[in-house]
Every structure is written in C-alpha cells, then in structure tokens.
C-alpha cells in the first residue's frame, strides 16, 4: 500500500505541475482517494496542492459508482432507486389503469426507463448474480404493471410474450457489441483491450468476456 501511494503521489505532482502551467485549478476537496481492494488495509494518504485528498469507500465517476470492493452493489442500488422514482412518475401513463396501447408502453420503457440501467452495463455487468437480480426484479415488476398480469403468471412468461431481453441477455449483447467496436478501433492501445487474457477473479461474478 505504501509503495502504491508513493508512486501515485509522484504522478499526481507531475500532473499538478501541468495543470498549473495551463492555469487549470483542481479542487482537492472534491477529489476522492479510494483503495480498491478486498483487504481491510487502506493505502496511505496522498495530497494535492499540499492538502490531503479525502479517503472514501466509494466514488462516482461519469455516472458510475465505484465501490471499494468493486462489487457494483452501490451503483446497482442507486440505479434501482432512480428506476423506481422514474416508474412512479410515469405510472399514470404506462401503469395498469392507463389506456395507452401496450406497444406504446413498451416503447416508452425502452426509450426512457431502460437506458437508466443499461448505462455502463459493460462494466457493472460483471457483478454477482444476486446484484444483477436487483435490476432483473425491477424489469419484471415494470413489465407486469404494463400488462396488469395476475400474480400467478411467471415473470419468464411475461418477458417471453413481450419479447423483451432479460438483464443477463442485455449484458451479453452490450459486451459483444463493445468488444467488436474495440477490435475495429484505429487506436491499437484501445484495440488491445478486447484481447482475452488470463485473469484471476476474486469475487463470484460474471466474466463478460466468456459469456
């Protein structure tokens, strides 16, 4: 941990010198220092502009919530809350009592609600089965409300009848599409990212590259 912090501090100092040269002001209080590990230990504090960067267990970057253990549970639960709120706001339009045609309800779901949880799916799609099921349950709940289906109708039947991909199927589709784009990328560094390499997974979660 100490070596990692020392190396990181060197690069932060070099980066900060470049920022000052181009008159870019970095707010160190809005920066976060996260130690990504399964262990209890935390890397020593690093500083920016002679001020210590706050240490946290999770951080939000470009709309993606990265937790210390990279389980994606924080990100998935955050999205689940956003989905519940958006579904409540649209319930008058796509709920059970709505007179809107089913195909229009599905269209609204695909265009407005679904993009909320598919964003960044290439990353959080490697989460454990129990975490992915959090989004799976939401989708089943939403589709059931669209149809007004009784309790005894299985979720699998509803998804099949509506021809809606499951969350796991979406993960596979998005990953393969992203992998194909990387393979054709003009930048060789980006193209090399899709190459299959031997990896060691410390957590029980999906490996998108093998789906």
C-alpha positions as CSV (number, residue, x, y, z in Angstrom):
1,X,0.0,0.0,0.0
2,X,2.8,2.4,0.9
3,X,4.6,1.8,-2.4
4,X,1.3,2.4,-4.4
5,X,0.7,5.7,-2.6
6,X,4.2,6.8,-3.2
7,X,4.1,6.1,-6.9
8,X,0.6,7.7,-7.2
9,X,1.9,10.8,-5.4
10,X,4.7,11.2,-7.9
11,X,2.3,11.2,-10.8
12,X,-0.1,13.5,-9.1
13,X,2.7,16.0,-8.6
14,X,3.6,15.8,-12.2
15,X,0.0,16.2,-13.3
16,X,-0.5,19.1,-11.0
17,X,2.6,20.8,-12.5
18,X,1.0,20.5,-15.9
19,X,-2.3,21.9,-14.6
20,X,-0.6,25.0,-13.2
21,X,1.2,25.5,-16.4
22,X,-2.1,25.7,-18.2
23,X,-3.8,27.6,-15.4
24,X,-6.2,24.8,-14.6
25,X,-7.5,24.9,-11.0
26,X,-8.2,21.5,-9.4
27,X,-10.4,21.4,-6.3
28,X,-8.8,18.9,-4.0
29,X,-11.8,18.9,-1.6
30,X,-13.9,17.4,-4.4
31,X,-11.4,14.8,-5.2
32,X,-11.5,11.3,-3.6
33,X,-9.0,8.7,-2.8
34,X,-10.3,5.1,-2.9
35,X,-8.3,2.0,-2.2
36,X,-9.7,-0.8,-4.4
37,X,-9.1,-4.0,-2.6
38,X,-10.8,-6.8,-0.7
39,X,-8.5,-6.4,2.2
40,X,-9.1,-4.2,5.2
41,X,-6.0,-2.1,4.8
42,X,-6.0,1.3,3.2
43,X,-3.3,3.0,1.2
44,X,-1.6,6.0,3.0
45,X,-3.0,9.4,2.3
46,X,-2.0,11.3,-0.8
47,X,-2.1,15.1,-1.2
48,X,-2.9,17.7,-3.9
49,X,-1.8,21.3,-3.5
50,X,-0.4,20.4,-0.1
51,X,-3.8,19.3,1.1
52,X,-4.8,15.7,1.8
53,X,-7.3,14.1,-0.6
54,X,-10.2,12.7,1.4
55,X,-10.4,9.0,1.6
56,X,-13.7,7.3,0.8
57,X,-15.0,3.8,0.3
58,X,-16.8,4.7,-3.0
59,X,-16.7,7.4,-5.7
60,X,-18.9,8.5,-8.6
61,X,-17.2,9.0,-11.9
62,X,-19.1,9.7,-15.2
63,X,-22.3,8.5,-13.6
64,X,-20.7,5.2,-12.5
65,X,-20.5,4.4,-8.8
66,X,-17.2,2.6,-8.0
67,X,-17.2,0.9,-4.6
68,X,-14.0,-0.2,-2.7
69,X,-14.6,-3.9,-3.4
70,X,-15.8,-3.4,-7.0
71,X,-18.9,-5.4,-6.3
72,X,-21.1,-2.7,-8.1
73,X,-23.7,-3.1,-5.4
74,X,-23.7,0.6,-4.7
75,X,-24.1,1.5,-8.3
76,X,-26.9,-1.0,-8.9
77,X,-28.9,0.0,-5.9
78,X,-28.5,3.7,-6.8
79,X,-29.9,2.9,-10.3
80,X,-32.7,0.8,-8.8
81,X,-33.8,3.8,-6.7
82,X,-33.7,6.0,-9.8
83,X,-35.7,3.5,-11.7
84,X,-38.4,3.3,-9.0
85,X,-38.7,7.0,-9.0
86,X,-39.0,7.3,-12.8
87,X,-41.5,4.5,-12.9
88,X,-43.7,6.2,-10.3
89,X,-43.6,9.5,-12.3
90,X,-44.7,7.7,-15.5
91,X,-47.2,5.3,-13.8
92,X,-50.2,7.5,-14.9
93,X,-49.1,6.9,-18.5
94,X,-47.8,3.3,-18.5
95,X,-49.4,1.8,-15.4
96,X,-52.1,-0.8,-15.2
97,X,-55.0,1.6,-15.5
98,X,-53.5,3.5,-18.4
99,X,-55.5,3.2,-21.7
100,X,-52.3,3.6,-23.7
101,X,-51.6,0.7,-26.1
102,X,-49.2,-2.0,-24.8
103,X,-46.8,-1.4,-27.7
104,X,-46.5,2.3,-26.8
105,X,-45.9,1.4,-23.1
106,X,-43.1,-0.9,-24.2
107,X,-41.7,1.9,-26.4
108,X,-41.7,4.3,-23.5
109,X,-39.9,1.7,-21.4
110,X,-37.2,1.1,-24.0
111,X,-36.6,4.8,-24.7
112,X,-36.9,6.4,-21.2
113,X,-36.6,3.8,-18.5
114,X,-34.3,1.1,-19.9
115,X,-31.4,3.5,-20.7
116,X,-31.1,4.3,-17.0
117,X,-29.9,0.8,-16.1
118,X,-28.1,-0.1,-19.4
119,X,-25.7,2.8,-19.0
120,X,-22.3,1.4,-18.2
121,X,-23.6,-2.2,-18.4
122,X,-20.3,-3.3,-19.9
123,X,-18.7,-2.6,-16.5
124,X,-21.3,-3.4,-13.9
125,X,-22.4,-6.4,-15.9
126,X,-19.6,-8.4,-14.2
127,X,-21.4,-8.1,-10.9
128,X,-22.6,-11.1,-8.9
129,X,-25.8,-12.9,-9.7
130,X,-27.5,-11.6,-6.6
131,X,-26.7,-8.0,-7.6
132,X,-27.8,-8.4,-11.2
133,X,-31.1,-9.8,-10.0
134,X,-31.8,-6.4,-8.4
135,X,-32.3,-4.9,-11.9
136,X,-33.9,-8.1,-13.1
137,X,-36.6,-7.8,-10.5
138,X,-37.3,-4.2,-11.4
139,X,-37.8,-5.1,-15.1
140,X,-40.2,-7.9,-14.2
141,X,-42.1,-5.6,-11.9
142,X,-42.4,-2.9,-14.6
143,X,-43.5,-5.3,-17.4
144,X,-46.1,-6.9,-15.0
145,X,-47.5,-3.4,-14.4
146,X,-47.8,-2.7,-18.1
147,X,-49.8,-5.8,-18.6
148,X,-51.7,-5.8,-15.4
149,X,-50.8,-9.5,-15.2
150,X,-52.1,-11.6,-12.2
151,X,-49.7,-12.8,-9.6
152,X,-49.7,-16.4,-10.8
153,X,-48.3,-15.6,-14.2
154,X,-44.5,-16.3,-14.1
155,X,-42.1,-13.5,-14.9
156,X,-40.4,-15.6,-17.5
157,X,-43.7,-16.0,-19.4
158,X,-44.3,-12.2,-19.4
159,X,-40.8,-11.5,-20.7
160,X,-41.1,-14.1,-23.4
161,X,-44.5,-12.9,-24.6
162,X,-43.3,-9.3,-24.8
163,X,-40.1,-10.3,-26.5
164,X,-38.0,-8.3,-24.0
165,X,-34.4,-9.5,-23.4
166,X,-33.5,-10.3,-19.8
167,X,-30.8,-8.3,-18.0
168,X,-28.3,-11.1,-18.5
169,X,-29.1,-11.2,-22.2
170,X,-28.6,-7.4,-22.4
171,X,-25.2,-7.8,-20.6
172,X,-24.1,-10.3,-23.2
173,X,-25.4,-8.2,-26.2
174,X,-23.8,-4.9,-25.0
175,X,-20.5,-6.6,-24.2
176,X,-20.2,-8.3,-27.5
177,X,-21.1,-5.1,-29.4
178,X,-18.5,-3.2,-27.4
179,X,-15.9,-5.9,-28.0
180,X,-16.5,-5.7,-31.7
181,X,-16.1,-2.0,-31.7
182,X,-12.8,-2.2,-29.8
183,X,-11.5,-4.8,-32.3
184,X,-12.0,-2.3,-35.2
185,X,-10.7,0.7,-33.3
186,X,-8.0,2.6,-35.1
187,X,-6.0,3.1,-31.9
188,X,-4.0,0.0,-31.2
189,X,-4.0,0.6,-27.5
190,X,-7.8,0.5,-27.4
191,X,-7.9,-2.4,-29.8
192,X,-5.8,-4.5,-27.5
193,X,-8.3,-4.1,-24.6
194,X,-10.6,-6.7,-26.1
195,X,-7.9,-9.4,-26.2
196,X,-8.6,-12.4,-24.0
197,X,-6.0,-12.7,-21.3
198,X,-5.8,-14.9,-18.3
199,X,-7.4,-13.2,-15.3
200,X,-8.0,-14.1,-11.6
201,X,-11.4,-13.3,-10.3
202,X,-11.5,-12.8,-6.5
203,X,-15.3,-12.4,-6.4
204,X,-18.1,-14.7,-7.6
205,X,-19.3,-12.6,-10.6
206,X,-19.9,-12.9,-14.3
207,X,-17.0,-12.7,-16.6
208,X,-18.4,-10.9,-19.6
209,X,-15.6,-11.9,-21.9
210,X,-16.7,-15.6,-21.6
211,X,-20.5,-15.1,-21.8
